[in-house]
Amino acid sequence: MIHRSDHADLTAALRTGPFHLALRTAIAARGLTLHRIRRHLALRGVHVGVTSLSYWQQGRRRPERPESLRAVAALEEVLDLPEHSLTRLLGPRRAAATTGADAPPVRPYRDLISPATAVDDLLASIAGPRDTGLHTITHIERIRIGPDRQLARRDSQHALRAHRDGTDRYLALYQGDPGCDITRVGVRAEENCRPGRIRRDQTHHLLVAELLLDRRLRAGDTHLLGYGFDDAPSPHPSCEYVRGFHSGAGQYVLQVTFHPAALPVRCHRFALHSPGEAPYETEELTLDGHHCVHLVATALRPCILGIRWDWE
């Protein structure tokens, strides 16, 4: 029998993912050992090792092959879960590995930020490969809007995985609101990193910050990273926050918190493929009791996500 708190945790995990968290929560809620799960699967003609099951629930590996996907469908039955509740969290199949670890598909930064030439010039001012060898497992981002309706602060928590040996830095790109003084935007390297080179383009309100890791990663290693930006005032109220994913992500969470003296009349999330395009996905959001709205997205391919709000 599942306790009420366990049921709530399981329902939330199945709704938002990621896959490994939902699987681990379901296993814990059912009280089954991995050996018993393996035996139940074998009775259904599906053969999966305990090690693979362990790696799946830890997020160290992802079911990709046809027989592995059959096992996930069988797991839904063994764990008494709704049909497709786990398989849908896997999202589209990832590209084949090219460097010994699973390397996600990558789009150039220039495809996600306008103008593209300004992005190219800014990145060229920092020597080194554009692809730093890291991709996002989980990214939690918090945005604060002040009483003047301006974006005041942005905080990011990243769980990253290296897809090649020798990775030792992360590049954070930031574009301020139109008219902001990008020279006044502060960069905070807060957890497991330190600031490296910082380059700014005042004309296009762009900034790139090199965040140096405290160790050199090997392919497959994970790293937790915390950093943030303190924004500078612009002539106009903020009306949206946008995040571009040049290599996709396992899970992304964005929360926007509004000052009680500056609450919008409506908010909605959106997704698009490139700057200037019409969104291919939109959804209205409702402010909660803490004056916040948020979005949760899983199994992301390269894209642009954001939250937009109206003041009147």
LUMDRENFI-806807 format. One record per residue (C-alpha): residue number from 1; residue in one letter; chain; x negated, y, z negated. Coordinates in nm, 4 decimals. Each point is the difference from the previous one (the first is absolute). Example, Ala and Ser with C-alpha at 12.3 -4.5 7.8 and 13.67 -1.06 7.14 Angstrom:
BEGIN
- 1 | A | A | -1.2300 | -0.4500 | -0.7800
- 2 | S | A | -0.1370 | 0.3440 | 0.0660
This chain:
BEGIN
- 1 | M | A | 0.0000 | 0.0000 | 0.0000
- 2 | I | A | -0.1307 | 0.3453 | 0.0920
- 3 | H | A | 0.0077 | 0.2733 | -0.2641
- 4 | R | A | 0.1711 | 0.3251 | 0.0943
- 5 | S | A | -0.3280 | 0.1960 | -0.0018
- 6 | D | A | -0.1683 | -0.2620 | 0.2201
- 7 | H | A | 0.2961 | 0.0118 | 0.2401
- 8 | A | A | -0.0288 | 0.3784 | 0.0267
- 9 | D | A | -0.3746 | -0.0233 | 0.0661
- 10 | L | A | 0.0570 | -0.2685 | 0.2644
- 11 | T | A | 0.2748 | 0.1976 | 0.1717
- 12 | A | A | -0.2221 | 0.3087 | 0.0162
- 13 | A | A | -0.2996 | -0.1972 | 0.1286
- 14 | L | A | 0.2051 | -0.1673 | 0.2730
- 15 | R | A | 0.1407 | 0.3355 | 0.1055
- 16 | T | A | -0.3226 | 0.1992 | 0.0244
- 17 | G | A | -0.2813 | -0.2572 | 0.0127
- 18 | P | A | -0.2805 | -0.0386 | 0.0687
- 19 | F | A | 0.0162 | -0.3699 | 0.0851
- 20 | H | A | -0.2546 | -0.1209 | -0.2556
- 21 | L | A | 0.1707 | 0.1857 | -0.2855
- 22 | A | A | 0.3429 | -0.1361 | 0.0967
- 23 | L | A | -0.1381 | -0.3548 | 0.0207
- 24 | R | A | -0.1810 | 0.0283 | -0.3335
- 25 | T | A | 0.3097 | 0.1461 | -0.1689
- 26 | A | A | 0.2234 | -0.2755 | 0.1413
- 27 | I | A | -0.2366 | -0.2737 | -0.1192
- 28 | A | A | -0.0147 | 0.1513 | -0.3481
- 29 | A | A | 0.3781 | 0.0434 | -0.0141
- 30 | R | A | 0.0590 | -0.3675 | 0.0914
- 31 | G | A | -0.2635 | -0.1228 | -0.2458
- 32 | L | A | -0.1610 | -0.2371 | 0.2515
- 33 | T | A | -0.3684 | -0.0882 | 0.0169
- 34 | L | A | -0.1771 | 0.0116 | 0.3329
- 35 | H | A | -0.0477 | -0.3785 | -0.0146
- 36 | R | A | 0.3754 | -0.0534 | -0.0381
- 37 | I | A | 0.0683 | 0.2409 | 0.2844
- 38 | R | A | -0.2459 | -0.1897 | 0.2200
- 39 | R | A | 0.1825 | -0.3273 | -0.0783
- 40 | H | A | 0.3402 | 0.1548 | 0.0780
- 41 | L | A | -0.1354 | 0.1247 | 0.3325
- 42 | A | A | -0.1469 | -0.3419 | 0.0819
- 43 | L | A | 0.3422 | -0.1604 | -0.0536
- 44 | R | A | 0.1266 | 0.2331 | 0.2726
- 45 | G | A | -0.2781 | -0.1021 | 0.2368
- 46 | V | A | -0.2034 | 0.3174 | -0.0560
- 47 | H | A | -0.3567 | -0.0400 | -0.1221
- 48 | V | A | -0.1757 | 0.2967 | -0.1612
- 49 | G | A | -0.2927 | -0.0108 | -0.2408
- 50 | V | A | 0.0127 | 0.1465 | -0.3486
- 51 | T | A | -0.2897 | 0.2275 | 0.0929
- 52 | S | A | 0.1942 | 0.1482 | 0.2920
- 53 | L | A | 0.3046 | 0.0579 | -0.2192
- 54 | S | A | -0.2203 | 0.1699 | -0.2571
- 55 | Y | A | -0.1628 | 0.2235 | 0.2617
- 56 | W | A | 0.3407 | 0.0945 | 0.1443
- 57 | Q | A | 0.1373 | 0.1141 | -0.3350
- 58 | Q | A | -0.3193 | 0.1946 | -0.0767
- 59 | G | A | 0.0016 | 0.1783 | 0.3360
- 60 | R | A | -0.3419 | -0.1429 | 0.0886
- 61 | R | A | 0.1423 | -0.1700 | 0.3078
- 62 | R | A | 0.3127 | 0.0450 | 0.2080
- 63 | P | A | 0.2041 | -0.2773 | 0.1662
- 64 | E | A | -0.0625 | 0.0378 | 0.3732
- 65 | R | A | -0.0054 | -0.3378 | 0.1755
- 66 | P | A | 0.3256 | -0.1668 | 0.1098
- 67 | E | A | -0.0309 | -0.2749 | -0.2633
- 68 | S | A | -0.0607 | 0.2626 | -0.2686
- 69 | L | A | 0.3102 | 0.1914 | 0.1059
- 70 | R | A | 0.2002 | -0.3242 | -0.0193
- 71 | A | A | -0.1319 | -0.0408 | -0.3527
- 72 | V | A | 0.1206 | 0.3483 | -0.0947
- 73 | A | A | 0.3496 | -0.0835 | 0.1265
- 74 | A | A | -0.0097 | -0.3212 | -0.2053
- 75 | L | A | -0.1173 | 0.1979 | -0.3044
- 76 | E | A | 0.3195 | 0.2043 | 0.0172
- 77 | E | A | 0.1939 | -0.3245 | -0.0429
- 78 | V | A | -0.2257 | -0.1385 | -0.2731
- 79 | L | A | 0.0156 | 0.3255 | -0.1966
- 80 | D | A | 0.3756 | 0.0388 | 0.0591
- 81 | L | A | -0.0397 | 0.3302 | 0.1821
- 82 | P | A | 0.2226 | 0.1535 | 0.2690
- 83 | E | A | -0.0870 | -0.1072 | 0.3532
- 84 | H | A | -0.2687 | 0.2197 | 0.1639
- 85 | S | A | -0.0593 | 0.1884 | -0.3274
- 86 | L | A | -0.3716 | -0.0873 | 0.0058
- 87 | T | A | -0.0591 | -0.0327 | 0.3735
- 88 | R | A | 0.1277 | 0.3522 | 0.0708
- 89 | L | A | -0.2629 | 0.1430 | -0.2387
- 90 | L | A | -0.2780 | -0.1379 | 0.2182
- 91 | G | A | 0.0908 | 0.2431 | 0.2775
- 92 | P | A | -0.1571 | -0.0344 | 0.3449
- 93 | R | A | -0.2885 | -0.2388 | 0.0439
- 94 | R | A | -0.3364 | 0.1697 | -0.0398
- 95 | A | A | -0.2640 | 0.0192 | 0.2666
- 96 | A | A | -0.2633 | -0.2717 | 0.0040
- 97 | A | A | -0.3035 | 0.0558 | -0.2196
- 98 | T | A | -0.3070 | 0.1343 | 0.1727
- 99 | T | A | -0.2510 | 0.0445 | -0.2791
- 100 | G | A | 0.0435 | -0.2952 | -0.2336
- 101 | A | A | 0.2802 | 0.1710 | -0.1930
- 102 | D | A | 0.3393 | 0.0979 | 0.1345
- 103 | A | A | -0.0510 | 0.3313 | 0.1790
- 104 | P | A | 0.3282 | 0.1846 | 0.0678
- 105 | P | A | 0.0721 | 0.1747 | 0.3298
- 106 | V | A | -0.1393 | 0.3524 | -0.0004
- 107 | R | A | 0.1151 | 0.3169 | 0.1761
- 108 | P | A | -0.2236 | 0.3074 | 0.0197
- 109 | Y | A | 0.0672 | 0.2709 | -0.2575
- 110 | R | A | 0.0568 | 0.2366 | 0.2936
- 111 | D | A | 0.3214 | -0.1906 | 0.0831
- 112 | L | A | 0.1496 | 0.0870 | -0.3375
- 113 | I | A | -0.0965 | 0.3631 | -0.0647
- 114 | S | A | 0.0477 | 0.3022 | 0.2240
- 115 | P | A | -0.1931 | 0.1472 | 0.1678
- 116 | A | A | -0.2027 | -0.3063 | 0.0963
- 117 | T | A | -0.3102 | 0.1930 | 0.1108
- 118 | A | A | -0.0257 | 0.1718 | -0.3392
- 119 | V | A | 0.0081 | -0.3375 | -0.1756
- 120 | D | A | -0.2726 | -0.1320 | 0.2297
- 121 | D | A | -0.2228 | 0.3009 | -0.0648
- 122 | L | A | 0.0472 | -0.0191 | -0.3757
- 123 | L | A | -0.0801 | -0.3707 | -0.0176
- 124 | A | A | -0.3006 | 0.0470 | 0.2267
- 125 | S | A | -0.1452 | 0.2390 | -0.2578
- 126 | I | A | -0.0397 | -0.2942 | -0.2391
- 127 | A | A | -0.2513 | -0.2526 | 0.1329
- 128 | G | A | 0.0983 | -0.3656 | -0.0096
- 129 | P | A | 0.2653 | -0.2283 | 0.1501
- 130 | R | A | 0.3587 | 0.1263 | 0.0167
- 131 | D | A | 0.1228 | -0.3361 | -0.1307
- 132 | T | A | -0.1395 | -0.0216 | -0.3532
- 133 | G | A | 0.0756 | -0.3732 | -0.0183
- 134 | L | A | 0.2868 | 0.0293 | -0.2489
- 135 | H | A | 0.3700 | -0.0647 | 0.0307
- 136 | T | A | 0.2776 | 0.0658 | -0.2476
- 137 | I | A | 0.1554 | -0.2743 | -0.2107
- 138 | T | A | 0.2093 | 0.2410 | -0.2060
- 139 | H | A | 0.0135 | 0.3802 | 0.0006
- 140 | I | A | 0.2028 | 0.1940 | -0.2572
- 141 | E | A | 0.0198 | 0.3717 | 0.0699
- 142 | R | A | 0.1613 | 0.2668 | -0.2179
- 143 | I | A | 0.0816 | 0.3490 | 0.1265
- 144 | R | A | 0.1042 | 0.2911 | -0.2222
- 145 | I | A | 0.1941 | 0.3027 | 0.1241
- 146 | G | A | -0.0300 | 0.3078 | -0.2217
- 147 | P | A | 0.2587 | 0.2633 | -0.1032
- 148 | D | A | -0.1024 | 0.2103 | 0.3020
- 149 | R | A | 0.1051 | -0.2872 | 0.2343
- 150 | Q | A | -0.3648 | -0.0556 | 0.0892
- 151 | L | A | -0.1881 | -0.3292 | 0.0007
- 152 | A | A | -0.2159 | 0.0280 | -0.3110
- 153 | R | A | -0.1708 | -0.3332 | -0.0517
- 154 | R | A | -0.0502 | -0.3375 | 0.1619
- 155 | D | A | -0.1263 | -0.3130 | -0.1787
- 156 | S | A | -0.0930 | -0.3308 | 0.1634
- 157 | Q | A | -0.0652 | -0.3456 | -0.1404
- 158 | H | A | -0.1412 | -0.2464 | 0.2529
- 159 | A | A | -0.0632 | -0.3733 | -0.0125
- 160 | L | A | -0.2320 | -0.0617 | 0.2955
- 161 | R | A | -0.1563 | -0.3045 | 0.1625
- 162 | A | A | -0.3211 | 0.0023 | 0.2055
- 163 | H | A | 0.0094 | -0.1711 | 0.3380
- 164 | R | A | -0.3734 | 0.0163 | 0.0585
- 165 | D | A | -0.3175 | -0.0158 | -0.2075
- 166 | G | A | -0.1722 | 0.3172 | -0.1184
- 167 | T | A | 0.3090 | 0.2163 | -0.0513
- 168 | D | A | -0.0822 | 0.2791 | -0.2439
- 169 | R | A | 0.2252 | 0.2982 | 0.0732
- 170 | Y | A | 0.3566 | 0.1086 | 0.0709
- 171 | L | A | 0.1054 | 0.2970 | 0.2147
- 172 | A | A | 0.3005 | 0.2019 | -0.1192
- 173 | L | A | 0.1591 | 0.2312 | 0.2565
- 174 | Y | A | 0.2278 | 0.2816 | -0.1096
- 175 | Q | A | 0.1975 | 0.2593 | 0.1957
- 176 | G | A | 0.1511 | 0.2885 | -0.1904
- 177 | D | A | 0.3238 | 0.1812 | 0.0715
- 178 | P | A | -0.0108 | 0.2616 | 0.2785
- 179 | G | A | -0.1746 | 0.3141 | -0.1164
- 180 | C | A | -0.1697 | -0.1515 | -0.3055
- 181 | D | A | -0.3594 | 0.0912 | -0.0832
- 182 | I | A | -0.1713 | -0.3382 | 0.0364
- 183 | T | A | -0.3153 | 0.1398 | -0.1650
- 184 | R | A | 0.1956 | 0.0205 | -0.3269
- 185 | V | A | 0.1220 | -0.3604 | 0.0048
- 186 | G | A | -0.1725 | -0.1927 | -0.2784
- 187 | V | A | -0.1142 | -0.3619 | 0.0304
- 188 | R | A | 0.0049 | -0.2274 | -0.3066
- 189 | A | A | -0.1971 | -0.3264 | 0.0033
- 190 | E | A | 0.1382 | -0.1565 | -0.3171
- 191 | E | A | -0.0310 | -0.3791 | -0.0140
- 192 | N | A | -0.2747 | -0.2298 | 0.1294
- 193 | C | A | -0.1369 | 0.2560 | 0.2444
- 194 | R | A | -0.1893 | 0.3267 | 0.0186
- 195 | P | A | 0.0231 | 0.2841 | 0.2508
- 196 | G | A | -0.2259 | -0.0076 | 0.3035
- 197 | R | A | 0.0082 | 0.2357 | 0.2967
- 198 | I | A | 0.3051 | 0.2238 | 0.0399
- 199 | R | A | 0.0768 | 0.1744 | 0.3292
- 200 | R | A | 0.2765 | 0.2540 | 0.0693
- 201 | D | A | 0.1689 | 0.1514 | 0.3059
- 202 | Q | A | 0.1726 | 0.3212 | -0.1033
- 203 | T | A | 0.1652 | 0.0560 | 0.3388
- 204 | H | A | 0.1918 | -0.3260 | -0.0113
- 205 | H | A | 0.0251 | -0.0317 | -0.3813
- 206 | L | A | -0.1936 | -0.3290 | 0.0054
- 207 | L | A | -0.2349 | -0.1557 | -0.2532
- 208 | V | A | -0.1926 | -0.3273 | -0.0046
- 209 | A | A | -0.1561 | -0.1207 | -0.3248
- 210 | E | A | -0.2515 | -0.2809 | -0.0252
- 211 | L | A | 0.0553 | -0.2004 | -0.3190
- 212 | L | A | -0.3024 | -0.2108 | -0.0895
- 213 | L | A | 0.0715 | -0.3322 | -0.1694
- 214 | D | A | -0.1946 | -0.1091 | -0.3061
- 215 | R | A | -0.1086 | -0.3231 | 0.1721
- 216 | R | A | -0.0638 | -0.1416 | 0.3442
- 217 | L | A | 0.2807 | -0.2383 | 0.0952
- 218 | R | A | -0.0175 | -0.3270 | 0.1886
- 219 | A | A | 0.2703 | -0.1163 | 0.2418
- 220 | G | A | 0.3004 | -0.1120 | -0.2040
- 221 | D | A | -0.0916 | 0.2006 | -0.3130
- 222 | T | A | 0.2678 | 0.2227 | -0.1525
- 223 | H | A | -0.0428 | 0.3428 | -0.1570
- 224 | L | A | 0.2235 | 0.2334 | -0.2005
- 225 | L | A | -0.0280 | 0.3672 | 0.0869
- 226 | G | A | 0.1577 | 0.3091 | -0.1536
- 227 | Y | A | -0.0223 | 0.3506 | 0.1462
- 228 | G | A | 0.2091 | 0.3104 | 0.0591
- 229 | F | A | 0.0353 | 0.3437 | 0.1536
- 230 | D | A | 0.1055 | 0.3266 | -0.1608
- 231 | D | A | 0.1703 | 0.2030 | 0.2691
- 232 | A | A | -0.0276 | 0.3702 | 0.0759
- 233 | P | A | 0.3035 | 0.2287 | 0.0467
- 234 | S | A | 0.1339 | 0.0561 | 0.3512
- 235 | P | A | 0.2334 | 0.2736 | 0.1290
- 236 | H | A | 0.2941 | -0.2395 | 0.0361
- 237 | P | A | 0.1722 | -0.2531 | -0.2287
- 238 | S | A | -0.1002 | -0.3635 | 0.0442
- 239 | C | A | 0.2657 | -0.2047 | 0.1770
- 240 | E | A | -0.1615 | -0.3424 | 0.0534
- 241 | Y | A | -0.2840 | -0.2303 | -0.0873
- 242 | V | A | -0.1420 | -0.2335 | 0.2648
- 243 | R | A | -0.2457 | -0.2894 | -0.0237
- 244 | G | A | -0.1650 | -0.1579 | 0.3052
- 245 | F | A | -0.1205 | -0.3613 | -0.0010
- 246 | H | A | -0.2682 | -0.0579 | 0.2591
- 247 | S | A | -0.0440 | -0.3667 | -0.0986
- 248 | G | A | 0.3275 | -0.0870 | -0.1682
- 249 | A | A | 0.0432 | -0.0995 | -0.3652
- 250 | G | A | 0.1331 | -0.2804 | -0.2152
- 251 | Q | A | 0.2186 | 0.2300 | -0.2076
- 252 | Y | A | 0.0462 | 0.3754 | -0.0230
- 253 | V | A | 0.1920 | 0.1874 | -0.2689
- 254 | L | A | 0.0613 | 0.3746 | 0.0269
- 255 | Q | A | 0.1653 | 0.2010 | -0.2772
- 256 | V | A | 0.0815 | 0.3694 | 0.0270
- 257 | T | A | 0.0780 | 0.1808 | -0.3268
- 258 | F | A | 0.1690 | 0.3410 | 0.0097
- 259 | H | A | -0.0202 | 0.2673 | -0.2698
- 260 | P | A | 0.3386 | 0.0437 | -0.1731
- 261 | A | A | 0.0080 | 0.3612 | 0.1198
- 262 | A | A | -0.0464 | -0.1029 | 0.3643
- 263 | L | A | 0.2286 | -0.2881 | 0.0957
- 264 | P | A | 0.0798 | -0.0767 | 0.3658
- 265 | V | A | 0.3560 | -0.0447 | 0.1256
- 266 | R | A | -0.0818 | -0.3189 | 0.1941
- 267 | C | A | -0.2914 | -0.2360 | 0.0667
- 268 | H | A | -0.0658 | -0.2813 | 0.2424
- 269 | R | A | -0.2822 | -0.2351 | 0.0923
- 270 | F | A | -0.1156 | -0.0486 | 0.3571
- 271 | A | A | -0.2434 | -0.2006 | 0.2095
- 272 | L | A | -0.1496 | 0.0765 | 0.3402
- 273 | H | A | -0.2703 | -0.1357 | 0.2250
- 274 | S | A | -0.1814 | 0.3259 | 0.0879
- 275 | P | A | 0.0118 | 0.3712 | -0.0943
- 276 | G | A | 0.2789 | 0.1896 | 0.1748
- 277 | E | A | 0.2028 | -0.3103 | 0.0856
- 278 | A | A | 0.3563 | -0.0578 | -0.1109
- 279 | P | A | 0.0183 | -0.2258 | -0.3100
- 280 | Y | A | 0.0815 | -0.3630 | 0.0675
- 281 | E | A | 0.1248 | -0.0391 | -0.3576
- 282 | T | A | 0.1746 | 0.2359 | -0.2408
- 283 | E | A | 0.1778 | -0.0461 | -0.3330
- 284 | E | A | 0.1564 | 0.2494 | -0.2400
- 285 | L | A | -0.1461 | 0.0068 | -0.3513
- 286 | T | A | 0.1614 | 0.1086 | -0.3263
- 287 | L | A | -0.1763 | 0.1876 | -0.2790
- 288 | D | A | -0.0216 | -0.1987 | -0.3237
- 289 | G | A | 0.0312 | 0.1316 | -0.3565
- 290 | H | A | -0.3646 | 0.1058 | 0.0012
- 291 | H | A | 0.0382 | 0.2104 | 0.3183
- 292 | C | A | -0.1855 | -0.2607 | 0.2086
- 293 | V | A | 0.0537 | -0.1823 | 0.3274
- 294 | H | A | -0.2119 | -0.2862 | 0.1261
- 295 | L | A | -0.0505 | -0.2499 | 0.2780
- 296 | V | A | -0.1488 | -0.3496 | -0.0003
- 297 | A | A | -0.1305 | -0.1585 | 0.3207
- 298 | T | A | -0.1665 | -0.3394 | 0.0466
- 299 | A | A | -0.1942 | -0.1824 | 0.2731
- 300 | L | A | -0.0678 | 0.3266 | 0.1835
- 301 | R | A | -0.1454 | 0.0190 | 0.3487
- 302 | P | A | -0.1754 | 0.3234 | 0.1061
- 303 | C | A | 0.2649 | 0.2725 | -0.0230
- 304 | I | A | 0.0991 | 0.3264 | -0.1681
- 305 | L | A | 0.2277 | 0.0039 | -0.3054
- 306 | G | A | 0.1345 | 0.2907 | -0.1965
- 307 | I | A | 0.2686 | 0.1672 | -0.2066
- 308 | R | A | 0.1665 | 0.3212 | 0.1161
- 309 | W | A | 0.2250 | 0.2291 | -0.2022
- 310 | D | A | 0.2248 | 0.3022 | 0.0582
- 311 | W | A | 0.0202 | 0.2956 | -0.2344
- 312 | E | A | 0.3297 | 0.1377 | 0.1366
